[in-house]
Amino acid sequence: MLHYAIDYNELEKEFKKKVVIEGVPIMVALLADKVYAIQDKCTHLGGSLSKGTIENSDVKCRLHGAKFDLKTGNVIDKAHVGFIKMPTKKATTFRTEIVDGKVFVEL
Ligand code: FES
C-alpha cells in the first residue's frame, strides 16, 4: 500500500529526510532525480541512516561506518571499529512513487 512520505519540493531542498510511516522510520533520498527509500534504522546497532552521509548511491551510517546500497539495501561495507569488521545485515528498501509532486512509499 502506498503512503504519503514527503513533498518532492521539500526533498529537492534537503536531498534526504527521515519520515515515519505506520510507525516505521524510513529515510527517503533524492539521487539523480530518483527517489529511494530505505529503513532509517541501521541494521548494525540502530543508528539513524538519515544522519549519515550519501556517497554515490550508498548511505553510510555515521556511527560505525556501515554502508548500504540505497537501491537494494545490500551491505557495501560492514560496520567496523578500527580494523575490526562487525556483522551487518542487509537493510530493507521500499518502492517509491511520485504522484503530483508528492512522494509515496510502499509498505
Ligand atoms: S549503528 Fe550503524 S554502523 Fe553501527
Boltz pocket constraint, residues with backbone or C-beta under 6 A from the ligand:
constraints:
  - pocket:
      binder: B
      contacts: [[A, 42], [A, 43], [A, 44], [A, 45], [A, 46], [A, 47], [A, 61], [A, 62], [A, 63], [A, 64], [A, 65], [A, 66], [A, 79], [A, 80]]
      max_distance: 6.0
